[in-house]
Amino acid sequence: MYVLFTIDCEEQTRDYSNHDTIYADRADHCSSCFEIGRRPIMNDQLSKASLSRMKELVVLSEKEQPYKLVKAPYLPTRVLDLEASCNSGLRLIITKNNLTIPQLDSYQKRYAALSYCWGSNPATTQLTTTKETLGTRLSSIPMETVPQTVADSI
């Protein structure tokens, strides 16, 4: 939408213009009256703009529907710490052995679960934890060893 306007102030006259892009949901009466389209869907869901919008929506949902917990939260046996103090910022936590977890409040014990298909490649291409790799995974997991699907979700 272009807006052109003139300001007359005493002896001076100035012309101004402004351009704004306006979007509306299809259900909104204005969208049909003024032929306003819906905001385009971003192709890159991992762009800074998309991630920023996702964070805004999480904050908004937490504000409008505060997190309430009736009983102690369930935690899986193993979770990934995405804010670990190691170089990669990623490490494995065994929840029952971790001394800091009981001290956390319910809000801090939140986690997200990722469910996806491994594809046709054998499990050897996936990041797995064995008795031999457990100690290393507990201290740090290098991001270059993480499958791209998981890395993208992190």
Chimera marker file (.cmm) of the C-alpha trace (Angstrom):
<marker_set name="trace">
<marker id="1" x="0.000" y="0.000" z="0.000" r="1" g="1" b="0" radius="0.5"/>
<marker id="2" x="1.329" y="3.415" z="-0.925" r="1" g="1" b="0" radius="0.5"/>
<marker id="3" x="0.310" y="6.500" z="1.021" r="1" g="1" b="0" radius="0.5"/>
<marker id="4" x="1.064" y="9.885" z="-0.519" r="1" g="1" b="0" radius="0.5"/>
<marker id="5" x="0.478" y="13.021" z="1.510" r="1" g="1" b="0" radius="0.5"/>
<marker id="6" x="1.410" y="16.676" z="1.703" r="1" g="1" b="0" radius="0.5"/>
<marker id="7" x="2.067" y="18.715" z="4.821" r="1" g="1" b="0" radius="0.5"/>
<marker id="8" x="1.412" y="22.456" z="4.657" r="1" g="1" b="0" radius="0.5"/>
<marker id="9" x="2.996" y="24.227" z="7.595" r="1" g="1" b="0" radius="0.5"/>
<marker id="10" x="3.037" y="28.003" z="7.520" r="1" g="1" b="0" radius="0.5"/>
<marker id="11" x="5.067" y="28.905" z="4.427" r="1" g="1" b="0" radius="0.5"/>
<marker id="12" x="6.505" y="25.442" z="3.773" r="1" g="1" b="0" radius="0.5"/>
<marker id="13" x="4.899" y="22.622" z="1.848" r="1" g="1" b="0" radius="0.5"/>
<marker id="14" x="6.406" y="19.152" z="1.779" r="1" g="1" b="0" radius="0.5"/>
<marker id="15" x="5.307" y="16.030" z="-0.043" r="1" g="1" b="0" radius="0.5"/>
<marker id="16" x="5.799" y="12.652" z="1.596" r="1" g="1" b="0" radius="0.5"/>
<marker id="17" x="5.195" y="9.061" z="0.639" r="1" g="1" b="0" radius="0.5"/>
<marker id="18" x="5.174" y="5.851" z="2.593" r="1" g="1" b="0" radius="0.5"/>
<marker id="19" x="5.047" y="2.243" z="1.458" r="1" g="1" b="0" radius="0.5"/>
<marker id="20" x="3.858" y="-0.571" z="3.711" r="1" g="1" b="0" radius="0.5"/>
<marker id="21" x="3.053" y="-4.179" z="2.998" r="1" g="1" b="0" radius="0.5"/>
<marker id="22" x="-0.111" y="-5.276" z="4.756" r="1" g="1" b="0" radius="0.5"/>
<marker id="23" x="-1.235" y="-8.861" z="5.266" r="1" g="1" b="0" radius="0.5"/>
<marker id="24" x="-4.499" y="-10.286" z="6.601" r="1" g="1" b="0" radius="0.5"/>
<marker id="25" x="-5.968" y="-13.719" z="7.261" r="1" g="1" b="0" radius="0.5"/>
<marker id="26" x="-8.458" y="-14.929" z="4.682" r="1" g="1" b="0" radius="0.5"/>
<marker id="27" x="-11.192" y="-15.007" z="7.332" r="1" g="1" b="0" radius="0.5"/>
<marker id="28" x="-10.707" y="-11.285" z="7.977" r="1" g="1" b="0" radius="0.5"/>
<marker id="29" x="-13.377" y="-9.191" z="6.218" r="1" g="1" b="0" radius="0.5"/>
<marker id="30" x="-10.719" y="-6.625" z="5.199" r="1" g="1" b="0" radius="0.5"/>
<marker id="31" x="-8.763" y="-9.186" z="3.195" r="1" g="1" b="0" radius="0.5"/>
<marker id="32" x="-11.568" y="-9.600" z="0.650" r="1" g="1" b="0" radius="0.5"/>
<marker id="33" x="-12.719" y="-5.956" z="0.623" r="1" g="1" b="0" radius="0.5"/>
<marker id="34" x="-9.266" y="-4.562" z="-0.012" r="1" g="1" b="0" radius="0.5"/>
<marker id="35" x="-7.774" y="-7.605" z="-1.759" r="1" g="1" b="0" radius="0.5"/>
<marker id="36" x="-5.147" y="-8.027" z="0.937" r="1" g="1" b="0" radius="0.5"/>
<marker id="37" x="-3.196" y="-11.256" z="0.682" r="1" g="1" b="0" radius="0.5"/>
<marker id="38" x="-1.969" y="-13.578" z="3.375" r="1" g="1" b="0" radius="0.5"/>
<marker id="39" x="1.596" y="-13.185" z="4.582" r="1" g="1" b="0" radius="0.5"/>
<marker id="40" x="3.842" y="-15.474" z="2.525" r="1" g="1" b="0" radius="0.5"/>
<marker id="41" x="5.096" y="-18.594" z="4.237" r="1" g="1" b="0" radius="0.5"/>
<marker id="42" x="8.840" y="-18.492" z="4.761" r="1" g="1" b="0" radius="0.5"/>
<marker id="43" x="10.683" y="-21.133" z="2.760" r="1" g="1" b="0" radius="0.5"/>
<marker id="44" x="13.577" y="-21.333" z="5.203" r="1" g="1" b="0" radius="0.5"/>
<marker id="45" x="12.145" y="-22.404" z="8.545" r="1" g="1" b="0" radius="0.5"/>
<marker id="46" x="15.604" y="-22.184" z="10.123" r="1" g="1" b="0" radius="0.5"/>
<marker id="47" x="16.266" y="-18.600" z="9.056" r="1" g="1" b="0" radius="0.5"/>
<marker id="48" x="16.856" y="-15.998" z="11.751" r="1" g="1" b="0" radius="0.5"/>
<marker id="49" x="13.425" y="-14.504" z="11.054" r="1" g="1" b="0" radius="0.5"/>
<marker id="50" x="11.678" y="-17.890" z="11.356" r="1" g="1" b="0" radius="0.5"/>
<marker id="51" x="13.505" y="-18.850" z="14.539" r="1" g="1" b="0" radius="0.5"/>
<marker id="52" x="12.799" y="-15.433" z="16.015" r="1" g="1" b="0" radius="0.5"/>
<marker id="53" x="9.099" y="-15.834" z="15.220" r="1" g="1" b="0" radius="0.5"/>
<marker id="54" x="9.031" y="-19.307" z="16.779" r="1" g="1" b="0" radius="0.5"/>
<marker id="55" x="10.599" y="-17.939" z="19.966" r="1" g="1" b="0" radius="0.5"/>
<marker id="56" x="8.024" y="-15.118" z="20.019" r="1" g="1" b="0" radius="0.5"/>
<marker id="57" x="5.213" y="-17.663" z="19.735" r="1" g="1" b="0" radius="0.5"/>
<marker id="58" x="6.639" y="-19.797" z="22.555" r="1" g="1" b="0" radius="0.5"/>
<marker id="59" x="6.925" y="-16.745" z="24.828" r="1" g="1" b="0" radius="0.5"/>
<marker id="60" x="3.401" y="-15.674" z="23.890" r="1" g="1" b="0" radius="0.5"/>
<marker id="61" x="1.959" y="-19.127" z="24.561" r="1" g="1" b="0" radius="0.5"/>
<marker id="62" x="3.741" y="-19.314" z="27.923" r="1" g="1" b="0" radius="0.5"/>
<marker id="63" x="2.332" y="-15.901" z="28.833" r="1" g="1" b="0" radius="0.5"/>
<marker id="64" x="-1.229" y="-16.716" z="27.760" r="1" g="1" b="0" radius="0.5"/>
<marker id="65" x="-1.249" y="-20.296" z="29.047" r="1" g="1" b="0" radius="0.5"/>
<marker id="66" x="1.223" y="-20.464" z="31.953" r="1" g="1" b="0" radius="0.5"/>
<marker id="67" x="2.898" y="-23.792" z="32.523" r="1" g="1" b="0" radius="0.5"/>
<marker id="68" x="1.130" y="-25.530" z="35.412" r="1" g="1" b="0" radius="0.5"/>
<marker id="69" x="2.250" y="-28.816" z="36.803" r="1" g="1" b="0" radius="0.5"/>
<marker id="70" x="0.075" y="-30.915" z="39.062" r="1" g="1" b="0" radius="0.5"/>
<marker id="71" x="2.593" y="-33.646" z="39.847" r="1" g="1" b="0" radius="0.5"/>
<marker id="72" x="6.316" y="-34.221" z="39.451" r="1" g="1" b="0" radius="0.5"/>
<marker id="73" x="7.326" y="-34.080" z="35.782" r="1" g="1" b="0" radius="0.5"/>
<marker id="74" x="8.235" y="-37.183" z="33.862" r="1" g="1" b="0" radius="0.5"/>
<marker id="75" x="11.715" y="-37.161" z="32.401" r="1" g="1" b="0" radius="0.5"/>
<marker id="76" x="13.075" y="-39.751" z="29.983" r="1" g="1" b="0" radius="0.5"/>
<marker id="77" x="15.998" y="-41.874" z="31.148" r="1" g="1" b="0" radius="0.5"/>
<marker id="78" x="18.315" y="-39.936" z="28.845" r="1" g="1" b="0" radius="0.5"/>
<marker id="79" x="18.065" y="-36.389" z="27.494" r="1" g="1" b="0" radius="0.5"/>
<marker id="80" x="20.395" y="-34.131" z="25.540" r="1" g="1" b="0" radius="0.5"/>
<marker id="81" x="21.599" y="-30.981" z="27.287" r="1" g="1" b="0" radius="0.5"/>
<marker id="82" x="21.534" y="-28.331" z="24.553" r="1" g="1" b="0" radius="0.5"/>
<marker id="83" x="23.162" y="-25.676" z="26.737" r="1" g="1" b="0" radius="0.5"/>
<marker id="84" x="26.039" y="-27.737" z="28.081" r="1" g="1" b="0" radius="0.5"/>
<marker id="85" x="29.190" y="-25.933" z="29.168" r="1" g="1" b="0" radius="0.5"/>
<marker id="86" x="31.395" y="-28.153" z="26.961" r="1" g="1" b="0" radius="0.5"/>
<marker id="87" x="32.894" y="-26.946" z="23.655" r="1" g="1" b="0" radius="0.5"/>
<marker id="88" x="30.129" y="-28.408" z="21.488" r="1" g="1" b="0" radius="0.5"/>
<marker id="89" x="27.341" y="-27.172" z="23.774" r="1" g="1" b="0" radius="0.5"/>
<marker id="90" x="25.766" y="-30.631" z="23.584" r="1" g="1" b="0" radius="0.5"/>
<marker id="91" x="26.024" y="-33.589" z="25.930" r="1" g="1" b="0" radius="0.5"/>
<marker id="92" x="24.052" y="-36.580" z="27.123" r="1" g="1" b="0" radius="0.5"/>
<marker id="93" x="22.453" y="-36.591" z="30.571" r="1" g="1" b="0" radius="0.5"/>
<marker id="94" x="21.279" y="-39.706" z="32.383" r="1" g="1" b="0" radius="0.5"/>
<marker id="95" x="18.478" y="-38.151" z="34.390" r="1" g="1" b="0" radius="0.5"/>
<marker id="96" x="18.475" y="-40.491" z="37.392" r="1" g="1" b="0" radius="0.5"/>
<marker id="97" x="22.249" y="-40.051" z="37.925" r="1" g="1" b="0" radius="0.5"/>
<marker id="98" x="22.359" y="-36.274" z="37.485" r="1" g="1" b="0" radius="0.5"/>
<marker id="99" x="22.661" y="-34.420" z="40.799" r="1" g="1" b="0" radius="0.5"/>
<marker id="100" x="21.397" y="-31.073" z="39.491" r="1" g="1" b="0" radius="0.5"/>
<marker id="101" x="18.078" y="-32.340" z="38.108" r="1" g="1" b="0" radius="0.5"/>
<marker id="102" x="16.328" y="-32.815" z="41.491" r="1" g="1" b="0" radius="0.5"/>
<marker id="103" x="17.190" y="-29.185" z="42.332" r="1" g="1" b="0" radius="0.5"/>
<marker id="104" x="15.496" y="-27.812" z="39.211" r="1" g="1" b="0" radius="0.5"/>
<marker id="105" x="11.934" y="-26.542" z="39.347" r="1" g="1" b="0" radius="0.5"/>
<marker id="106" x="9.269" y="-28.080" z="37.117" r="1" g="1" b="0" radius="0.5"/>
<marker id="107" x="9.602" y="-25.351" z="34.509" r="1" g="1" b="0" radius="0.5"/>
<marker id="108" x="13.333" y="-26.056" z="34.129" r="1" g="1" b="0" radius="0.5"/>
<marker id="109" x="12.679" y="-29.762" z="33.629" r="1" g="1" b="0" radius="0.5"/>
<marker id="110" x="10.886" y="-29.202" z="30.330" r="1" g="1" b="0" radius="0.5"/>
<marker id="111" x="12.125" y="-31.107" z="27.306" r="1" g="1" b="0" radius="0.5"/>
<marker id="112" x="11.170" y="-31.650" z="23.687" r="1" g="1" b="0" radius="0.5"/>
<marker id="113" x="10.986" y="-35.041" z="22.003" r="1" g="1" b="0" radius="0.5"/>
<marker id="114" x="11.981" y="-35.571" z="18.385" r="1" g="1" b="0" radius="0.5"/>
<marker id="115" x="10.395" y="-38.369" z="16.424" r="1" g="1" b="0" radius="0.5"/>
<marker id="116" x="11.570" y="-39.038" z="12.899" r="1" g="1" b="0" radius="0.5"/>
<marker id="117" x="12.212" y="-41.809" z="10.399" r="1" g="1" b="0" radius="0.5"/>
<marker id="118" x="15.831" y="-42.905" z="10.137" r="1" g="1" b="0" radius="0.5"/>
<marker id="119" x="15.406" y="-43.534" z="6.437" r="1" g="1" b="0" radius="0.5"/>
<marker id="120" x="16.713" y="-46.414" z="4.378" r="1" g="1" b="0" radius="0.5"/>
<marker id="121" x="20.289" y="-46.149" z="5.654" r="1" g="1" b="0" radius="0.5"/>
<marker id="122" x="21.198" y="-48.609" z="8.378" r="1" g="1" b="0" radius="0.5"/>
<marker id="123" x="21.458" y="-47.518" z="11.983" r="1" g="1" b="0" radius="0.5"/>
<marker id="124" x="25.240" y="-47.367" z="11.587" r="1" g="1" b="0" radius="0.5"/>
<marker id="125" x="24.860" y="-43.890" z="10.090" r="1" g="1" b="0" radius="0.5"/>
<marker id="126" x="22.942" y="-42.714" z="13.165" r="1" g="1" b="0" radius="0.5"/>
<marker id="127" x="24.411" y="-41.397" z="16.386" r="1" g="1" b="0" radius="0.5"/>
<marker id="128" x="24.129" y="-44.228" z="18.884" r="1" g="1" b="0" radius="0.5"/>
<marker id="129" x="25.394" y="-44.543" z="22.428" r="1" g="1" b="0" radius="0.5"/>
<marker id="130" x="27.067" y="-47.785" z="23.469" r="1" g="1" b="0" radius="0.5"/>
<marker id="131" x="28.960" y="-48.841" z="26.593" r="1" g="1" b="0" radius="0.5"/>
<marker id="132" x="32.134" y="-47.793" z="24.786" r="1" g="1" b="0" radius="0.5"/>
<marker id="133" x="30.874" y="-44.290" z="23.867" r="1" g="1" b="0" radius="0.5"/>
<marker id="134" x="28.811" y="-43.542" z="26.994" r="1" g="1" b="0" radius="0.5"/>
<marker id="135" x="31.585" y="-41.737" z="28.894" r="1" g="1" b="0" radius="0.5"/>
<marker id="136" x="32.395" y="-39.514" z="25.925" r="1" g="1" b="0" radius="0.5"/>
<marker id="137" x="28.725" y="-38.682" z="25.283" r="1" g="1" b="0" radius="0.5"/>
<marker id="138" x="28.237" y="-37.692" z="28.939" r="1" g="1" b="0" radius="0.5"/>
<marker id="139" x="30.978" y="-35.071" z="28.647" r="1" g="1" b="0" radius="0.5"/>
<marker id="140" x="30.414" y="-33.812" z="25.081" r="1" g="1" b="0" radius="0.5"/>
<marker id="141" x="28.846" y="-34.728" z="21.749" r="1" g="1" b="0" radius="0.5"/>
<marker id="142" x="30.550" y="-33.069" z="18.760" r="1" g="1" b="0" radius="0.5"/>
<marker id="143" x="27.913" y="-31.458" z="16.520" r="1" g="1" b="0" radius="0.5"/>
<marker id="144" x="29.578" y="-32.846" z="13.379" r="1" g="1" b="0" radius="0.5"/>
<marker id="145" x="28.687" y="-36.384" z="14.575" r="1" g="1" b="0" radius="0.5"/>
<marker id="146" x="25.000" y="-35.548" z="14.959" r="1" g="1" b="0" radius="0.5"/>
<marker id="147" x="22.743" y="-36.503" z="12.005" r="1" g="1" b="0" radius="0.5"/>
<marker id="148" x="21.560" y="-33.458" z="10.054" r="1" g="1" b="0" radius="0.5"/>
<marker id="149" x="17.902" y="-34.049" z="10.978" r="1" g="1" b="0" radius="0.5"/>
<marker id="150" x="18.751" y="-33.885" z="14.675" r="1" g="1" b="0" radius="0.5"/>
<marker id="151" x="21.203" y="-30.993" z="14.224" r="1" g="1" b="0" radius="0.5"/>
<marker id="152" x="18.505" y="-28.970" z="12.436" r="1" g="1" b="0" radius="0.5"/>
<marker id="153" x="16.081" y="-29.524" z="15.308" r="1" g="1" b="0" radius="0.5"/>
<marker id="154" x="18.665" y="-28.426" z="17.873" r="1" g="1" b="0" radius="0.5"/>
<link id1="1" id2="2" r="1" g="1" b="0" radius="0.2"/>
<link id1="2" id2="3" r="1" g="1" b="0" radius="0.2"/>
<link id1="3" id2="4" r="1" g="1" b="0" radius="0.2"/>
<link id1="4" id2="5" r="1" g="1" b="0" radius="0.2"/>
<link id1="5" id2="6" r="1" g="1" b="0" radius="0.2"/>
<link id1="6" id2="7" r="1" g="1" b="0" radius="0.2"/>
<link id1="7" id2="8" r="1" g="1" b="0" radius="0.2"/>
<link id1="8" id2="9" r="1" g="1" b="0" radius="0.2"/>
<link id1="9" id2="10" r="1" g="1" b="0" radius="0.2"/>
<link id1="10" id2="11" r="1" g="1" b="0" radius="0.2"/>
<link id1="11" id2="12" r="1" g="1" b="0" radius="0.2"/>
<link id1="12" id2="13" r="1" g="1" b="0" radius="0.2"/>
<link id1="13" id2="14" r="1" g="1" b="0" radius="0.2"/>
<link id1="14" id2="15" r="1" g="1" b="0" radius="0.2"/>
<link id1="15" id2="16" r="1" g="1" b="0" radius="0.2"/>
<link id1="16" id2="17" r="1" g="1" b="0" radius="0.2"/>
<link id1="17" id2="18" r="1" g="1" b="0" radius="0.2"/>
<link id1="18" id2="19" r="1" g="1" b="0" radius="0.2"/>
<link id1="19" id2="20" r="1" g="1" b="0" radius="0.2"/>
<link id1="20" id2="21" r="1" g="1" b="0" radius="0.2"/>
<link id1="21" id2="22" r="1" g="1" b="0" radius="0.2"/>
<link id1="22" id2="23" r="1" g="1" b="0" radius="0.2"/>
<link id1="23" id2="24" r="1" g="1" b="0" radius="0.2"/>
<link id1="24" id2="25" r="1" g="1" b="0" radius="0.2"/>
<link id1="25" id2="26" r="1" g="1" b="0" radius="0.2"/>
<link id1="26" id2="27" r="1" g="1" b="0" radius="0.2"/>
<link id1="27" id2="28" r="1" g="1" b="0" radius="0.2"/>
<link id1="28" id2="29" r="1" g="1" b="0" radius="0.2"/>
<link id1="29" id2="30" r="1" g="1" b="0" radius="0.2"/>
<link id1="30" id2="31" r="1" g="1" b="0" radius="0.2"/>
<link id1="31" id2="32" r="1" g="1" b="0" radius="0.2"/>
<link id1="32" id2="33" r="1" g="1" b="0" radius="0.2"/>
<link id1="33" id2="34" r="1" g="1" b="0" radius="0.2"/>
<link id1="34" id2="35" r="1" g="1" b="0" radius="0.2"/>
<link id1="35" id2="36" r="1" g="1" b="0" radius="0.2"/>
<link id1="36" id2="37" r="1" g="1" b="0" radius="0.2"/>
<link id1="37" id2="38" r="1" g="1" b="0" radius="0.2"/>
<link id1="38" id2="39" r="1" g="1" b="0" radius="0.2"/>
<link id1="39" id2="40" r="1" g="1" b="0" radius="0.2"/>
<link id1="40" id2="41" r="1" g="1" b="0" radius="0.2"/>
<link id1="41" id2="42" r="1" g="1" b="0" radius="0.2"/>
<link id1="42" id2="43" r="1" g="1" b="0" radius="0.2"/>
<link id1="43" id2="44" r="1" g="1" b="0" radius="0.2"/>
<link id1="44" id2="45" r="1" g="1" b="0" radius="0.2"/>
<link id1="45" id2="46" r="1" g="1" b="0" radius="0.2"/>
<link id1="46" id2="47" r="1" g="1" b="0" radius="0.2"/>
<link id1="47" id2="48" r="1" g="1" b="0" radius="0.2"/>
<link id1="48" id2="49" r="1" g="1" b="0" radius="0.2"/>
<link id1="49" id2="50" r="1" g="1" b="0" radius="0.2"/>
<link id1="50" id2="51" r="1" g="1" b="0" radius="0.2"/>
<link id1="51" id2="52" r="1" g="1" b="0" radius="0.2"/>
<link id1="52" id2="53" r="1" g="1" b="0" radius="0.2"/>
<link id1="53" id2="54" r="1" g="1" b="0" radius="0.2"/>
<link id1="54" id2="55" r="1" g="1" b="0" radius="0.2"/>
<link id1="55" id2="56" r="1" g="1" b="0" radius="0.2"/>
<link id1="56" id2="57" r="1" g="1" b="0" radius="0.2"/>
<link id1="57" id2="58" r="1" g="1" b="0" radius="0.2"/>
<link id1="58" id2="59" r="1" g="1" b="0" radius="0.2"/>
<link id1="59" id2="60" r="1" g="1" b="0" radius="0.2"/>
<link id1="60" id2="61" r="1" g="1" b="0" radius="0.2"/>
<link id1="61" id2="62" r="1" g="1" b="0" radius="0.2"/>
<link id1="62" id2="63" r="1" g="1" b="0" radius="0.2"/>
<link id1="63" id2="64" r="1" g="1" b="0" radius="0.2"/>
<link id1="64" id2="65" r="1" g="1" b="0" radius="0.2"/>
<link id1="65" id2="66" r="1" g="1" b="0" radius="0.2"/>
<link id1="66" id2="67" r="1" g="1" b="0" radius="0.2"/>
<link id1="67" id2="68" r="1" g="1" b="0" radius="0.2"/>
<link id1="68" id2="69" r="1" g="1" b="0" radius="0.2"/>
<link id1="69" id2="70" r="1" g="1" b="0" radius="0.2"/>
<link id1="70" id2="71" r="1" g="1" b="0" radius="0.2"/>
<link id1="71" id2="72" r="1" g="1" b="0" radius="0.2"/>
<link id1="72" id2="73" r="1" g="1" b="0" radius="0.2"/>
<link id1="73" id2="74" r="1" g="1" b="0" radius="0.2"/>
<link id1="74" id2="75" r="1" g="1" b="0" radius="0.2"/>
<link id1="75" id2="76" r="1" g="1" b="0" radius="0.2"/>
<link id1="76" id2="77" r="1" g="1" b="0" radius="0.2"/>
<link id1="77" id2="78" r="1" g="1" b="0" radius="0.2"/>
<link id1="78" id2="79" r="1" g="1" b="0" radius="0.2"/>
<link id1="79" id2="80" r="1" g="1" b="0" radius="0.2"/>
<link id1="80" id2="81" r="1" g="1" b="0" radius="0.2"/>
<link id1="81" id2="82" r="1" g="1" b="0" radius="0.2"/>
<link id1="82" id2="83" r="1" g="1" b="0" radius="0.2"/>
<link id1="83" id2="84" r="1" g="1" b="0" radius="0.2"/>
<link id1="84" id2="85" r="1" g="1" b="0" radius="0.2"/>
<link id1="85" id2="86" r="1" g="1" b="0" radius="0.2"/>
<link id1="86" id2="87" r="1" g="1" b="0" radius="0.2"/>
<link id1="87" id2="88" r="1" g="1" b="0" radius="0.2"/>
<link id1="88" id2="89" r="1" g="1" b="0" radius="0.2"/>
<link id1="89" id2="90" r="1" g="1" b="0" radius="0.2"/>
<link id1="90" id2="91" r="1" g="1" b="0" radius="0.2"/>
<link id1="91" id2="92" r="1" g="1" b="0" radius="0.2"/>
<link id1="92" id2="93" r="1" g="1" b="0" radius="0.2"/>
<link id1="93" id2="94" r="1" g="1" b="0" radius="0.2"/>
<link id1="94" id2="95" r="1" g="1" b="0" radius="0.2"/>
<link id1="95" id2="96" r="1" g="1" b="0" radius="0.2"/>
<link id1="96" id2="97" r="1" g="1" b="0" radius="0.2"/>
<link id1="97" id2="98" r="1" g="1" b="0" radius="0.2"/>
<link id1="98" id2="99" r="1" g="1" b="0" radius="0.2"/>
<link id1="99" id2="100" r="1" g="1" b="0" radius="0.2"/>
<link id1="100" id2="101" r="1" g="1" b="0" radius="0.2"/>
<link id1="101" id2="102" r="1" g="1" b="0" radius="0.2"/>
<link id1="102" id2="103" r="1" g="1" b="0" radius="0.2"/>
<link id1="103" id2="104" r="1" g="1" b="0" radius="0.2"/>
<link id1="104" id2="105" r="1" g="1" b="0" radius="0.2"/>
<link id1="105" id2="106" r="1" g="1" b="0" radius="0.2"/>
<link id1="106" id2="107" r="1" g="1" b="0" radius="0.2"/>
<link id1="107" id2="108" r="1" g="1" b="0" radius="0.2"/>
<link id1="108" id2="109" r="1" g="1" b="0" radius="0.2"/>
<link id1="109" id2="110" r="1" g="1" b="0" radius="0.2"/>
<link id1="110" id2="111" r="1" g="1" b="0" radius="0.2"/>
<link id1="111" id2="112" r="1" g="1" b="0" radius="0.2"/>
<link id1="112" id2="113" r="1" g="1" b="0" radius="0.2"/>
<link id1="113" id2="114" r="1" g="1" b="0" radius="0.2"/>
<link id1="114" id2="115" r="1" g="1" b="0" radius="0.2"/>
<link id1="115" id2="116" r="1" g="1" b="0" radius="0.2"/>
<link id1="116" id2="117" r="1" g="1" b="0" radius="0.2"/>
<link id1="117" id2="118" r="1" g="1" b="0" radius="0.2"/>
<link id1="118" id2="119" r="1" g="1" b="0" radius="0.2"/>
<link id1="119" id2="120" r="1" g="1" b="0" radius="0.2"/>
<link id1="120" id2="121" r="1" g="1" b="0" radius="0.2"/>
<link id1="121" id2="122" r="1" g="1" b="0" radius="0.2"/>
<link id1="122" id2="123" r="1" g="1" b="0" radius="0.2"/>
<link id1="123" id2="124" r="1" g="1" b="0" radius="0.2"/>
<link id1="124" id2="125" r="1" g="1" b="0" radius="0.2"/>
<link id1="125" id2="126" r="1" g="1" b="0" radius="0.2"/>
<link id1="126" id2="127" r="1" g="1" b="0" radius="0.2"/>
<link id1="127" id2="128" r="1" g="1" b="0" radius="0.2"/>
<link id1="128" id2="129" r="1" g="1" b="0" radius="0.2"/>
<link id1="129" id2="130" r="1" g="1" b="0" radius="0.2"/>
<link id1="130" id2="131" r="1" g="1" b="0" radius="0.2"/>
<link id1="131" id2="132" r="1" g="1" b="0" radius="0.2"/>
<link id1="132" id2="133" r="1" g="1" b="0" radius="0.2"/>
<link id1="133" id2="134" r="1" g="1" b="0" radius="0.2"/>
<link id1="134" id2="135" r="1" g="1" b="0" radius="0.2"/>
<link id1="135" id2="136" r="1" g="1" b="0" radius="0.2"/>
<link id1="136" id2="137" r="1" g="1" b="0" radius="0.2"/>
<link id1="137" id2="138" r="1" g="1" b="0" radius="0.2"/>
<link id1="138" id2="139" r="1" g="1" b="0" radius="0.2"/>
<link id1="139" id2="140" r="1" g="1" b="0" radius="0.2"/>
<link id1="140" id2="141" r="1" g="1" b="0" radius="0.2"/>
<link id1="141" id2="142" r="1" g="1" b="0" radius="0.2"/>
<link id1="142" id2="143" r="1" g="1" b="0" radius="0.2"/>
<link id1="143" id2="144" r="1" g="1" b="0" radius="0.2"/>
<link id1="144" id2="145" r="1" g="1" b="0" radius="0.2"/>
<link id1="145" id2="146" r="1" g="1" b="0" radius="0.2"/>
<link id1="146" id2="147" r="1" g="1" b="0" radius="0.2"/>
<link id1="147" id2="148" r="1" g="1" b="0" radius="0.2"/>
<link id1="148" id2="149" r="1" g="1" b="0" radius="0.2"/>
<link id1="149" id2="150" r="1" g="1" b="0" radius="0.2"/>
<link id1="150" id2="151" r="1" g="1" b="0" radius="0.2"/>
<link id1="151" id2="152" r="1" g="1" b="0" radius="0.2"/>
<link id1="152" id2="153" r="1" g="1" b="0" radius="0.2"/>
<link id1="153" id2="154" r="1" g="1" b="0" radius="0.2"/>
</marker_set>
